[in-house]
Amino acid sequence: MSTESTTPKREWPPLEPGKPVPGAMEWLKEHWGEYPGEWVAVRDGQLLGHAVTLDELERQLGGSLKIALIARMV
């Protein structure tokens, strides 16, 4: 199971607390059956990373979980 990010590396500013994450819900609805048991990071309709552990996902995101919507896929 790969933990590689599926999008090119990019600097993402932190999201504003309480604000919707554009494209995140649409991505989750479209990809709901993928990445079972993994954590995913989604922003602007893109998968920024996925991993079995939240710590690994945080490492993929450069140490910050505040740049994306984080969800556990079941």
N, CA, C and O atoms as a Tripos MOL2 file, in Angstrom:
@<TRIPOS>MOLECULE
protein
  296   295    74     0     0
PROTEIN
NO_CHARGES

@<TRIPOS>ATOM
      1 N           0.8440   -1.1750    0.0000 N.3       1 MET1
      2 CA          0.0000    0.0000    0.0000 C.3       1 MET1
      3 C           0.8870    1.2360    0.0000 C.2       1 MET1
      4 O           1.6980    1.4200    0.9080 O.2       1 MET1
      5 N           0.7430    2.0640   -0.9890 N.am      2 SER2
      6 CA          1.5900    3.2400   -1.1430 C.3       2 SER2
      7 C           1.1180    4.3700   -0.2400 C.2       2 SER2
      8 O          -0.0810    4.5580   -0.0390 O.2       2 SER2
      9 N           2.0640    5.1130    0.2960 N.am      3 THR3
     10 CA          1.7300    6.3040    1.0580 C.3       3 THR3
     11 C           2.2150    7.5450    0.3240 C.2       3 THR3
     12 O           2.3640    8.6060    0.9300 O.2       3 THR3
     13 N           2.4610    7.4210   -0.9680 N.am      4 GLU4
     14 CA          2.9170    8.5420   -1.7750 C.3       4 GLU4
     15 C           1.7770    9.5330   -2.0010 C.2       4 GLU4
     16 O           0.6270    9.1300   -2.1700 O.2       4 GLU4
     17 N           2.0880   10.8010   -2.0030 N.am      5 SER5
     18 CA          1.1100   11.8240   -2.3400 C.3       5 SER5
     19 C           0.7670   11.7030   -3.8190 C.2       5 SER5
     20 O           1.6160   11.3360   -4.6310 O.2       5 SER5
     21 N          -0.4720   12.0090   -4.1620 N.am      6 THR6
     22 CA         -0.8940   11.9000   -5.5540 C.3       6 THR6
     23 C          -0.8810   13.2410   -6.2760 C.2       6 THR6
     24 O          -1.2470   13.3060   -7.4490 O.2       6 THR6
     25 N          -0.4700   14.3080   -5.6060 N.am      7 THR7
     26 CA         -0.3940   15.6110   -6.2500 C.3       7 THR7
     27 C           1.0240   16.1490   -6.0950 C.2       7 THR7
     28 O           1.7350   15.7740   -5.1630 O.2       7 THR7
     29 N           1.4370   17.0300   -7.0120 N.am      8 PRO8
     30 CA          2.7840   17.6070   -6.9060 C.3       8 PRO8
     31 C           2.9500   18.3800   -5.6030 C.2       8 PRO8
     32 O           1.9780   18.8990   -5.0550 O.2       8 PRO8
     33 N           4.1840   18.4540   -5.1080 N.am      9 LYS9
     34 CA          4.4680   19.2220   -3.8980 C.3       9 LYS9
     35 C           4.1130   20.6900   -4.1300 C.2       9 LYS9
     36 O           4.4140   21.2490   -5.1840 O.2       9 LYS9
     37 N           3.4800   21.2980   -3.1510 N.am     10 ARG10
     38 CA          3.0570   22.6850   -3.2460 C.3      10 ARG10
     39 C           2.9480   23.2420   -1.8370 C.2      10 ARG10
     40 O           2.6350   22.5110   -0.8980 O.2      10 ARG10
     41 N           3.1980   24.5010   -1.6930 N.am     11 GLU11
     42 CA          3.0110   25.1620   -0.4070 C.3      11 GLU11
     43 C           1.5430   25.5390   -0.2640 C.2      11 GLU11
     44 O           1.0200   26.3090   -1.0700 O.2      11 GLU11
     45 N           0.8850   25.0150    0.7330 N.am     12 TRP12
     46 CA         -0.5290   25.3080    0.9730 C.3      12 TRP12
     47 C          -0.6460   26.1380    2.2460 C.2      12 TRP12
     48 O          -0.0920   25.7540    3.2760 O.2      12 TRP12
     49 N          -1.3500   27.2630    2.2040 N.am     13 PRO13
     50 CA         -1.5740   28.0210    3.4380 C.3      13 PRO13
     51 C          -2.5630   27.2690    4.3240 C.2      13 PRO13
     52 O          -3.3810   26.5010    3.8190 O.2      13 PRO13
     53 N          -2.4990   27.4780    5.6340 N.am     14 PRO14
     54 CA         -3.4640   26.8340    6.5300 C.3      14 PRO14
     55 C          -4.8920   27.2470    6.1870 C.2      14 PRO14
     56 O          -5.1360   28.3610    5.7220 O.2      14 PRO14
     57 N          -5.8240   26.3370    6.4210 N.am     15 LEU15
     58 CA         -7.2350   26.6410    6.2120 C.3      15 LEU15
     59 C          -7.7600   27.4670    7.3770 C.2      15 LEU15
     60 O          -7.2450   27.3830    8.4910 O.2      15 LEU15
     61 N          -8.7840   28.2630    7.1120 N.am     16 GLU16
     62 CA         -9.4130   29.0290    8.1760 C.3      16 GLU16
     63 C         -10.3590   28.1210    8.9480 C.2      16 GLU16
     64 O         -11.1970   27.4540    8.3400 O.2      16 GLU16
     65 N         -10.2470   28.0790   10.2740 N.am     17 PRO17
     66 CA        -11.1410   27.2360   11.0710 C.3      17 PRO17
     67 C         -12.6060   27.6040   10.8310 C.2      17 PRO17
     68 O         -12.9540   28.7830   10.7580 O.2      17 PRO17
     69 N         -13.4480   26.5980   10.7100 N.am     18 GLY18
     70 CA        -14.8770   26.8140   10.5380 C.3      18 GLY18
     71 C         -15.3200   27.1260    9.1250 C.2      18 GLY18
     72 O         -16.5210   27.2090    8.8660 O.2      18 GLY18
     73 N         -14.3860   27.3000    8.2010 N.am     19 LYS19
     74 CA        -14.7220   27.5890    6.8050 C.3      19 LYS19
     75 C         -14.8040   26.2850    6.0190 C.2      19 LYS19
     76 O         -14.0560   25.3490    6.3030 O.2      19 LYS19
     77 N         -15.7030   26.2070    5.0340 N.am     20 PRO20
     78 CA        -15.7590   25.0010    4.2090 C.3      20 PRO20
     79 C         -14.4770   24.8260    3.3900 C.2      20 PRO20
     80 O         -13.8030   25.8010    3.0560 O.2      20 PRO20
     81 N         -14.1570   23.5840    3.0770 N.am     21 VAL21
     82 CA        -12.9770   23.2690    2.2700 C.3      21 VAL21
     83 C         -13.4770   23.0090    0.8510 C.2      21 VAL21
     84 O         -14.0770   21.9650    0.5950 O.2      21 VAL21
     85 N         -13.2410   23.9410   -0.0760 N.am     22 PRO22
     86 CA        -13.7630   23.7900   -1.4400 C.3      22 PRO22
     87 C         -13.3480   22.4670   -2.0800 C.2      22 PRO22
     88 O         -12.1760   22.0890   -2.0500 O.2      22 PRO22
     89 N         -14.3150   21.7780   -2.6510 N.am     23 GLY23
     90 CA        -14.0590   20.5530   -3.3820 C.3      23 GLY23
     91 C         -13.8620   19.3100   -2.5380 C.2      23 GLY23
     92 O         -13.7850   18.2070   -3.0790 O.2      23 GLY23
     93 N         -13.7790   19.4620   -1.2270 N.am     24 ALA24
     94 CA        -13.4870   18.3090   -0.3660 C.3      24 ALA24
     95 C         -14.6470   17.3200   -0.3220 C.2      24 ALA24
     96 O         -14.4380   16.1200   -0.5010 O.2      24 ALA24
     97 N         -15.8510   17.7990   -0.0900 N.am     25 MET25
     98 CA        -16.9900   16.8850    0.0060 C.3      25 MET25
     99 C         -17.2510   16.1980   -1.3260 C.2      25 MET25
    100 O         -17.6000   15.0180   -1.3590 O.2      25 MET25
    101 N         -17.0870   16.9150   -2.4060 N.am     26 GLU26
    102 CA        -17.2730   16.3150   -3.7260 C.3      26 GLU26
    103 C         -16.2610   15.2000   -3.9510 C.2      26 GLU26
    104 O         -16.6070   14.1340   -4.4620 O.2      26 GLU26
    105 N         -14.9950   15.4490   -3.5640 N.am     27 TRP27
    106 CA        -13.9720   14.4250   -3.7260 C.3      27 TRP27
    107 C         -14.3090   13.1960   -2.8810 C.2      27 TRP27
    108 O         -14.2180   12.0640   -3.3570 O.2      27 TRP27
    109 N         -14.7010   13.4270   -1.6180 N.am     28 LEU28
    110 CA        -15.0310   12.3070   -0.7330 C.3      28 LEU28
    111 C         -16.1990   11.4910   -1.2760 C.2      28 LEU28
    112 O         -16.1720   10.2620   -1.2100 O.2      28 LEU28
    113 N         -17.2240   12.1520   -1.8120 N.am     29 LYS29
    114 CA        -18.3610   11.4240   -2.3920 C.3      29 LYS29
    115 C         -17.9370   10.5910   -3.5930 C.2      29 LYS29
    116 O         -18.4040    9.4650   -3.7630 O.2      29 LYS29
    117 N         -17.0620   11.1290   -4.4190 N.am     30 GLU30
    118 CA        -16.6240   10.4420   -5.6280 C.3      30 GLU30
    119 C         -15.6840    9.2770   -5.3330 C.2      30 GLU30
    120 O         -15.6800    8.2870   -6.0650 O.2      30 GLU30
    121 N         -14.8950    9.3820   -4.2780 N.am     31 HIS31
    122 CA        -13.8560    8.3950   -3.9770 C.3      31 HIS31
    123 C         -14.1160    7.6360   -2.6780 C.2      31 HIS31
    124 O         -13.1820    7.1030   -2.0780 O.2      31 HIS31
    125 N         -15.3640    7.5800   -2.2390 N.am     32 TRP32
    126 CA        -15.6930    7.0170   -0.9290 C.3      32 TRP32
    127 C         -15.2140    5.5760   -0.7530 C.2      32 TRP32
    128 O         -14.9320    5.1880    0.3810 O.2      32 TRP32
    129 N         -15.1080    4.7770   -1.7820 N.am     33 GLY33
    130 CA        -14.7000    3.3830   -1.6450 C.3      33 GLY33
    131 C         -13.2060    3.1420   -1.7610 C.2      33 GLY33
    132 O         -12.7480    2.0070   -1.6260 O.2      33 GLY33
    133 N         -12.4520    4.1830   -2.0060 N.am     34 GLU34
    134 CA        -11.0000    4.0480   -2.1620 C.3      34 GLU34
    135 C         -10.3020    4.2720   -0.8180 C.2      34 GLU34
    136 O         -10.8680    4.8920    0.0830 O.2      34 GLU34
    137 N          -9.1070    3.7810   -0.6890 N.am     35 TYR35
    138 CA         -8.2660    3.9800    0.4910 C.3      35 TYR35
    139 C          -8.9290    3.4940    1.7880 C.2      35 TYR35
    140 O          -8.9080    4.2150    2.7850 O.2      35 TYR35
    141 N          -9.5200    2.2780    1.7990 N.am     36 PRO36
    142 CA        -10.1910    1.7990    3.0160 C.3      36 PRO36
    143 C          -9.2190    1.7040    4.1980 C.2      36 PRO36
    144 O          -8.1030    1.2020    4.0680 O.2      36 PRO36
    145 N          -9.6700    2.1940    5.3340 N.am     37 GLY37
    146 CA         -8.8630    2.1550    6.5480 C.3      37 GLY37
    147 C          -7.7430    3.1690    6.5960 C.2      37 GLY37
    148 O          -6.9450    3.1550    7.5330 O.2      37 GLY37
    149 N          -7.6600    4.0480    5.6170 N.am     38 GLU38
    150 CA         -6.5900    5.0430    5.5850 C.3      38 GLU38
    151 C          -7.1220    6.4370    5.8890 C.2      38 GLU38
    152 O          -8.3150    6.7170    5.7680 O.2      38 GLU38
    153 N          -6.2060    7.2860    6.2820 N.am     39 TRP39
    154 CA         -6.4840    8.7130    6.4340 C.3      39 TRP39
    155 C          -6.2040    9.3770    5.0950 C.2      39 TRP39
    156 O          -5.2360    9.0290    4.4180 O.2      39 TRP39
    157 N          -7.0440   10.3300    4.7100 N.am     40 VAL40
    158 CA         -6.8190   11.0790    3.4760 C.3      40 VAL40
    159 C          -6.8170   12.5730    3.7850 C.2      40 VAL40
    160 O          -7.4750   13.0320    4.7190 O.2      40 VAL40
    161 N          -6.0680   13.3160    2.9850 N.am     41 ALA41
    162 CA         -6.0410   14.7810    3.0690 C.3      41 ALA41
    163 C          -6.5240   15.3100    1.7230 C.2      41 ALA41
    164 O          -5.9610   14.9840    0.6780 O.2      41 ALA41
    165 N          -7.5780   16.1330    1.7580 N.am     42 VAL42
    166 CA         -8.2000   16.6380    0.5360 C.3      42 VAL42
    167 C          -8.3200   18.1550    0.6100 C.2      42 VAL42
    168 O          -8.6770   18.7250    1.6410 O.2      42 VAL42
    169 N          -8.0080   18.7910   -0.5190 N.am     43 ARG43
    170 CA         -8.1720   20.2460   -0.6250 C.3      43 ARG43
    171 C          -8.3680   20.6000   -2.0880 C.2      43 ARG43
    172 O          -7.7160   20.0280   -2.9620 O.2      43 ARG43
    173 N          -9.2530   21.5300   -2.3560 N.am     44 ASP44
    174 CA         -9.5220   22.0080   -3.7160 C.3      44 ASP44
    175 C          -9.8340   20.8570   -4.6760 C.2      44 ASP44
    176 O          -9.4420   20.8840   -5.8430 O.2      44 ASP44
    177 N         -10.5400   19.8510   -4.1700 N.am     45 GLY45
    178 CA        -10.9220   18.7230   -5.0130 C.3      45 GLY45
    179 C          -9.7820   17.7890   -5.3620 C.2      45 GLY45
    180 O          -9.9100   16.9700   -6.2720 O.2      45 GLY45
    181 N          -8.6600   17.8980   -4.6460 N.am     46 GLN46
    182 CA         -7.4770   17.0760   -4.9170 C.3      46 GLN46
    183 C          -7.0990   16.2700   -3.6830 C.2      46 GLN46
    184 O          -7.2370   16.7360   -2.5520 O.2      46 GLN46
    185 N          -6.6240   15.0660   -3.9170 N.am     47 LEU47
    186 CA         -6.0490   14.2630   -2.8510 C.3      47 LEU47
    187 C          -4.6090   14.7200   -2.6550 C.2      47 LEU47
    188 O          -3.7880   14.6180   -3.5660 O.2      47 LEU47
    189 N          -4.3070   15.2250   -1.4640 N.am     48 LEU48
    190 CA         -2.9460   15.6890   -1.1780 C.3      48 LEU48
    191 C          -2.0840   14.5640   -0.6300 C.2      48 LEU48
    192 O          -0.8620   14.5930   -0.7730 O.2      48 LEU48
    193 N          -2.7100   13.5730   -0.0040 N.am     49 GLY49
    194 CA         -1.9600   12.4590    0.5440 C.3      49 GLY49
    195 C          -2.8880   11.4650    1.1970 C.2      49 GLY49
    196 O          -4.0470   11.7680    1.4810 O.2      49 GLY49
    197 N          -2.3680   10.2670    1.4330 N.am     50 HIS50
    198 CA         -3.1150    9.2360    2.1490 C.3      50 HIS50
    199 C          -2.1340    8.3330    2.8530 C.2      50 HIS50
    200 O          -1.0300    8.1030    2.3600 O.2      50 HIS50
    201 N          -2.5290    7.8140    4.0100 N.am     51 ALA51
    202 CA         -1.6370    6.9590    4.7990 C.3      51 ALA51
    203 C          -2.4480    6.1580    5.7990 C.2      51 ALA51
    204 O          -3.5820    6.5070    6.1290 O.2      51 ALA51
    205 N          -1.8480    5.0810    6.2730 N.am     52 VAL52
    206 CA         -2.4930    4.2320    7.2660 C.3      52 VAL52
    207 C          -2.5640    4.9310    8.6190 C.2      52 VAL52
    208 O          -3.5330    4.7580    9.3590 O.2      52 VAL52
    209 N          -1.5350    5.7260    8.9460 N.am     53 THR53
    210 CA         -1.5380    6.4310   10.2300 C.3      53 THR53
    211 C          -1.6280    7.9400   10.0120 C.2      53 THR53
    212 O          -1.2100    8.4720    8.9840 O.2      53 THR53
    213 N          -2.1790    8.5940   11.0010 N.am     54 LEU54
    214 CA         -2.2830   10.0480   10.9550 C.3      54 LEU54
    215 C          -0.8950   10.6850   11.0160 C.2      54 LEU54
    216 O          -0.6590   11.7160   10.3860 O.2      54 LEU54
    217 N           0.0150   10.0820   11.7640 N.am     55 ASP55
    218 CA          1.3910   10.6000   11.8350 C.3      55 ASP55
    219 C           2.0610   10.5820   10.4620 C.2      55 ASP55
    220 O           2.7280   11.5440   10.0820 O.2      55 ASP55
    221 N           1.8820    9.4870    9.7180 N.am     56 GLU56
    222 CA          2.4770    9.3930    8.3790 C.3      56 GLU56
    223 C           1.8530   10.4280    7.4460 C.2      56 GLU56
    224 O           2.5600   11.0450    6.6500 O.2      56 GLU56
    225 N           0.5480   10.6230    7.5320 N.am     57 LEU57
    226 CA         -0.1070   11.6300    6.6970 C.3      57 LEU57
    227 C           0.4220   13.0210    7.0250 C.2      57 LEU57
    228 O           0.6660   13.8270    6.1270 O.2      57 LEU57
    229 N           0.5950   13.2970    8.3020 N.am     58 GLU58
    230 CA          1.1400   14.5950    8.7090 C.3      58 GLU58
    231 C           2.5420   14.8010    8.1290 C.2      58 GLU58
    232 O           2.8730   15.9020    7.6880 O.2      58 GLU58
    233 N           3.3610   13.7570    8.1280 N.am     59 ARG59
    234 CA          4.7000   13.8600    7.5240 C.3      59 ARG59
    235 C           4.5890   14.1620    6.0230 C.2      59 ARG59
    236 O           5.3340   14.9860    5.4930 O.2      59 ARG59
    237 N           3.6540   13.4880    5.3470 N.am     60 GLN60
    238 CA          3.4660   13.7350    3.9110 C.3      60 GLN60
    239 C           3.0780   15.1820    3.6390 C.2      60 GLN60
    240 O           3.4480   15.7510    2.6110 O.2      60 GLN60
    241 N           2.3350   15.7680    4.5580 N.am     61 LEU61
    242 CA          1.8540   17.1410    4.3780 C.3      61 LEU61
    243 C           2.8470   18.1720    4.8950 C.2      61 LEU61
    244 O           2.5030   19.3470    5.0190 O.2      61 LEU61
    245 N           4.0440   17.7640    5.1920 N.am     62 GLY62
    246 CA          5.0680   18.7050    5.6390 C.3      62 GLY62
    247 C           4.9290   19.1160    7.0840 C.2      62 GLY62
    248 O           5.4290   20.1690    7.4800 O.2      62 GLY62
    249 N           4.2550   18.2980    7.8840 N.am     63 GLY63
    250 CA          4.1540   18.5730    9.3160 C.3      63 GLY63
    251 C           2.9240   19.3290    9.7430 C.2      63 GLY63
    252 O           2.8000   19.6700   10.9190 O.2      63 GLY63
    253 N           2.0100   19.6040    8.8390 N.am     64 SER64
    254 CA          0.8070   20.3520    9.2170 C.3      64 SER64
    255 C          -0.4480   19.6880    8.6800 C.2      64 SER64
    256 O          -0.5830   19.4650    7.4770 O.2      64 SER64
    257 N          -1.3720   19.3750    9.5920 N.am     65 LEU65
    258 CA         -2.6700   18.8330    9.1870 C.3      65 LEU65
    259 C          -3.6820   19.9580    8.9380 C.2      65 LEU65
    260 O          -4.8300   19.6910    8.5820 O.2      65 LEU65
    261 N          -3.2610   21.2110    9.1220 N.am     66 LYS66
    262 CA         -4.1760   22.3420    8.9930 C.3      66 LYS66
    263 C          -4.3440   22.8380    7.5630 C.2      66 LYS66
    264 O          -5.0100   23.8480    7.3340 O.2      66 LYS66
    265 N          -3.7460   22.1390    6.5950 N.am     67 ILE67
    266 CA         -3.8170   22.6180    5.2100 C.3      67 ILE67
    267 C          -4.8870   21.9060    4.3920 C.2      67 ILE67
    268 O          -5.0990   22.2440    3.2280 O.2      67 ILE67
    269 N          -5.5650   20.9260    4.9850 N.am     68 ALA68
    270 CA         -6.5190   20.1350    4.2140 C.3      68 ALA68
    271 C          -7.6150   19.5830    5.1100 C.2      68 ALA68
    272 O          -7.4910   19.5650    6.3350 O.2      68 ALA68
    273 N          -8.6820   19.1380    4.4790 N.am     69 LEU69
    274 CA         -9.6880   18.3710    5.2050 C.3      69 LEU69
    275 C          -9.1150   16.9740    5.4030 C.2      69 LEU69
    276 O          -8.6700   16.3360    4.4490 O.2      69 LEU69
    277 N          -9.1290   16.5090    6.6330 N.am     70 ILE70
    278 CA         -8.5840   15.1910    6.9690 C.3      70 ILE70
    279 C          -9.7540   14.2740    7.2960 C.2      70 ILE70
    280 O         -10.6150   14.6200    8.1050 O.2      70 ILE70
    281 N          -9.7850   13.1100    6.6690 N.am     71 ALA71
    282 CA        -10.8680   12.1700    6.9270 C.3      71 ALA71
    283 C         -10.3120   10.7510    6.9770 C.2      71 ALA71
    284 O          -9.3230   10.4260    6.3200 O.2      71 ALA71
    285 N         -10.9660    9.9280    7.7630 N.am     72 ARG72
    286 CA        -10.6120    8.4990    7.8310 C.3      72 ARG72
    287 C         -11.6080    7.7570    6.9390 C.2      72 ARG72
    288 O         -12.8190    7.8480    7.1400 O.2      72 ARG72
    289 N         -11.0930    7.0310    5.9620 N.am     73 MET73
    290 CA        -11.9420    6.2890    5.0350 C.3      73 MET73
    291 C         -12.2790    4.9350    5.6630 C.2      73 MET73
    292 O         -11.3970    4.2430    6.1730 O.2      73 MET73
    293 N         -13.5450    4.5670    5.6210 N.am     74 VAL74
    294 CA        -13.9600    3.2810    6.1990 C.3      74 VAL74
    295 C         -14.6140    2.4070    5.1660 C.2      74 VAL74
    296 O         -15.0250    1.2890    5.4750 O.2      74 VAL74
@<TRIPOS>BOND
     1     1     2 1
     2     2     3 1
     3     3     4 2
     4     3     5 am
     5     5     6 1
     6     6     7 1
     7     7     8 2
     8     7     9 am
     9     9    10 1
    10    10    11 1
    11    11    12 2
    12    11    13 am
    13    13    14 1
    14    14    15 1
    15    15    16 2
    16    15    17 am
    17    17    18 1
    18    18    19 1
    19    19    20 2
    20    19    21 am
    21    21    22 1
    22    22    23 1
    23    23    24 2
    24    23    25 am
    25    25    26 1
    26    26    27 1
    27    27    28 2
    28    27    29 am
    29    29    30 1
    30    30    31 1
    31    31    32 2
    32    31    33 am
    33    33    34 1
    34    34    35 1
    35    35    36 2
    36    35    37 am
    37    37    38 1
    38    38    39 1
    39    39    40 2
    40    39    41 am
    41    41    42 1
    42    42    43 1
    43    43    44 2
    44    43    45 am
    45    45    46 1
    46    46    47 1
    47    47    48 2
    48    47    49 am
    49    49    50 1
    50    50    51 1
    51    51    52 2
    52    51    53 am
    53    53    54 1
    54    54    55 1
    55    55    56 2
    56    55    57 am
    57    57    58 1
    58    58    59 1
    59    59    60 2
    60    59    61 am
    61    61    62 1
    62    62    63 1
    63    63    64 2
    64    63    65 am
    65    65    66 1
    66    66    67 1
    67    67    68 2
    68    67    69 am
    69    69    70 1
    70    70    71 1
    71    71    72 2
    72    71    73 am
    73    73    74 1
    74    74    75 1
    75    75    76 2
    76    75    77 am
    77    77    78 1
    78    78    79 1
    79    79    80 2
    80    79    81 am
    81    81    82 1
    82    82    83 1
    83    83    84 2
    84    83    85 am
    85    85    86 1
    86    86    87 1
    87    87    88 2
    88    87    89 am
    89    89    90 1
    90    90    91 1
    91    91    92 2
    92    91    93 am
    93    93    94 1
    94    94    95 1
    95    95    96 2
    96    95    97 am
    97    97    98 1
    98    98    99 1
    99    99   100 2
   100    99   101 am
   101   101   102 1
   102   102   103 1
   103   103   104 2
   104   103   105 am
   105   105   106 1
   106   106   107 1
   107   107   108 2
   108   107   109 am
   109   109   110 1
   110   110   111 1
   111   111   112 2
   112   111   113 am
   113   113   114 1
   114   114   115 1
   115   115   116 2
   116   115   117 am
   117   117   118 1
   118   118   119 1
   119   119   120 2
   120   119   121 am
   121   121   122 1
   122   122   123 1
   123   123   124 2
   124   123   125 am
   125   125   126 1
   126   126   127 1
   127   127   128 2
   128   127   129 am
   129   129   130 1
   130   130   131 1
   131   131   132 2
   132   131   133 am
   133   133   134 1
   134   134   135 1
   135   135   136 2
   136   135   137 am
   137   137   138 1
   138   138   139 1
   139   139   140 2
   140   139   141 am
   141   141   142 1
   142   142   143 1
   143   143   144 2
   144   143   145 am
   145   145   146 1
   146   146   147 1
   147   147   148 2
   148   147   149 am
   149   149   150 1
   150   150   151 1
   151   151   152 2
   152   151   153 am
   153   153   154 1
   154   154   155 1
   155   155   156 2
   156   155   157 am
   157   157   158 1
   158   158   159 1
   159   159   160 2
   160   159   161 am
   161   161   162 1
   162   162   163 1
   163   163   164 2
   164   163   165 am
   165   165   166 1
   166   166   167 1
   167   167   168 2
   168   167   169 am
   169   169   170 1
   170   170   171 1
   171   171   172 2
   172   171   173 am
   173   173   174 1
   174   174   175 1
   175   175   176 2
   176   175   177 am
   177   177   178 1
   178   178   179 1
   179   179   180 2
   180   179   181 am
   181   181   182 1
   182   182   183 1
   183   183   184 2
   184   183   185 am
   185   185   186 1
   186   186   187 1
   187   187   188 2
   188   187   189 am
   189   189   190 1
   190   190   191 1
   191   191   192 2
   192   191   193 am
   193   193   194 1
   194   194   195 1
   195   195   196 2
   196   195   197 am
   197   197   198 1
   198   198   199 1
   199   199   200 2
   200   199   201 am
   201   201   202 1
   202   202   203 1
   203   203   204 2
   204   203   205 am
   205   205   206 1
   206   206   207 1
   207   207   208 2
   208   207   209 am
   209   209   210 1
   210   210   211 1
   211   211   212 2
   212   211   213 am
   213   213   214 1
   214   214   215 1
   215   215   216 2
   216   215   217 am
   217   217   218 1
   218   218   219 1
   219   219   220 2
   220   219   221 am
   221   221   222 1
   222   222   223 1
   223   223   224 2
   224   223   225 am
   225   225   226 1
   226   226   227 1
   227   227   228 2
   228   227   229 am
   229   229   230 1
   230   230   231 1
   231   231   232 2
   232   231   233 am
   233   233   234 1
   234   234   235 1
   235   235   236 2
   236   235   237 am
   237   237   238 1
   238   238   239 1
   239   239   240 2
   240   239   241 am
   241   241   242 1
   242   242   243 1
   243   243   244 2
   244   243   245 am
   245   245   246 1
   246   246   247 1
   247   247   248 2
   248   247   249 am
   249   249   250 1
   250   250   251 1
   251   251   252 2
   252   251   253 am
   253   253   254 1
   254   254   255 1
   255   255   256 2
   256   255   257 am
   257   257   258 1
   258   258   259 1
   259   259   260 2
   260   259   261 am
   261   261   262 1
   262   262   263 1
   263   263   264 2
   264   263   265 am
   265   265   266 1
   266   266   267 1
   267   267   268 2
   268   267   269 am
   269   269   270 1
   270   270   271 1
   271   271   272 2
   272   271   273 am
   273   273   274 1
   274   274   275 1
   275   275   276 2
   276   275   277 am
   277   277   278 1
   278   278   279 1
   279   279   280 2
   280   279   281 am
   281   281   282 1
   282   282   283 1
   283   283   284 2
   284   283   285 am
   285   285   286 1
   286   286   287 1
   287   287   288 2
   288   287   289 am
   289   289   290 1
   290   290   291 1
   291   291   292 2
   292   291   293 am
   293   293   294 1
   294   294   295 1
   295   295   296 2
@<TRIPOS>SUBSTRUCTURE
     1 MET1         2 RESIDUE 1 A MET
     2 SER2         6 RESIDUE 1 A SER
     3 THR3        10 RESIDUE 1 A THR
     4 GLU4        14 RESIDUE 1 A GLU
     5 SER5        18 RESIDUE 1 A SER
     6 THR6        22 RESIDUE 1 A THR
     7 THR7        26 RESIDUE 1 A THR
     8 PRO8        30 RESIDUE 1 A PRO
     9 LYS9        34 RESIDUE 1 A LYS
    10 ARG10       38 RESIDUE 1 A ARG
    11 GLU11       42 RESIDUE 1 A GLU
    12 TRP12       46 RESIDUE 1 A TRP
    13 PRO13       50 RESIDUE 1 A PRO
    14 PRO14       54 RESIDUE 1 A PRO
    15 LEU15       58 RESIDUE 1 A LEU
    16 GLU16       62 RESIDUE 1 A GLU
    17 PRO17       66 RESIDUE 1 A PRO
    18 GLY18       70 RESIDUE 1 A GLY
    19 LYS19       74 RESIDUE 1 A LYS
    20 PRO20       78 RESIDUE 1 A PRO
    21 VAL21       82 RESIDUE 1 A VAL
    22 PRO22       86 RESIDUE 1 A PRO
    23 GLY23       90 RESIDUE 1 A GLY
    24 ALA24       94 RESIDUE 1 A ALA
    25 MET25       98 RESIDUE 1 A MET
    26 GLU26      102 RESIDUE 1 A GLU
    27 TRP27      106 RESIDUE 1 A TRP
    28 LEU28      110 RESIDUE 1 A LEU
    29 LYS29      114 RESIDUE 1 A LYS
    30 GLU30      118 RESIDUE 1 A GLU
    31 HIS31      122 RESIDUE 1 A HIS
    32 TRP32      126 RESIDUE 1 A TRP
    33 GLY33      130 RESIDUE 1 A GLY
    34 GLU34      134 RESIDUE 1 A GLU
    35 TYR35      138 RESIDUE 1 A TYR
    36 PRO36      142 RESIDUE 1 A PRO
    37 GLY37      146 RESIDUE 1 A GLY
    38 GLU38      150 RESIDUE 1 A GLU
    39 TRP39      154 RESIDUE 1 A TRP
    40 VAL40      158 RESIDUE 1 A VAL
    41 ALA41      162 RESIDUE 1 A ALA
    42 VAL42      166 RESIDUE 1 A VAL
    43 ARG43      170 RESIDUE 1 A ARG
    44 ASP44      174 RESIDUE 1 A ASP
    45 GLY45      178 RESIDUE 1 A GLY
    46 GLN46      182 RESIDUE 1 A GLN
    47 LEU47      186 RESIDUE 1 A LEU
    48 LEU48      190 RESIDUE 1 A LEU
    49 GLY49      194 RESIDUE 1 A GLY
    50 HIS50      198 RESIDUE 1 A HIS
    51 ALA51      202 RESIDUE 1 A ALA
    52 VAL52      206 RESIDUE 1 A VAL
    53 THR53      210 RESIDUE 1 A THR
    54 LEU54      214 RESIDUE 1 A LEU
    55 ASP55      218 RESIDUE 1 A ASP
    56 GLU56      222 RESIDUE 1 A GLU
    57 LEU57      226 RESIDUE 1 A LEU
    58 GLU58      230 RESIDUE 1 A GLU
    59 ARG59      234 RESIDUE 1 A ARG
    60 GLN60      238 RESIDUE 1 A GLN
    61 LEU61      242 RESIDUE 1 A LEU
    62 GLY62      246 RESIDUE 1 A GLY
    63 GLY63      250 RESIDUE 1 A GLY
    64 SER64      254 RESIDUE 1 A SER
    65 LEU65      258 RESIDUE 1 A LEU
    66 LYS66      262 RESIDUE 1 A LYS
    67 ILE67      266 RESIDUE 1 A ILE
    68 ALA68      270 RESIDUE 1 A ALA
    69 LEU69      274 RESIDUE 1 A LEU
    70 ILE70      278 RESIDUE 1 A ILE
    71 ALA71      282 RESIDUE 1 A ALA
    72 ARG72      286 RESIDUE 1 A ARG
    73 MET73      290 RESIDUE 1 A MET
    74 VAL74      294 RESIDUE 1 A VAL
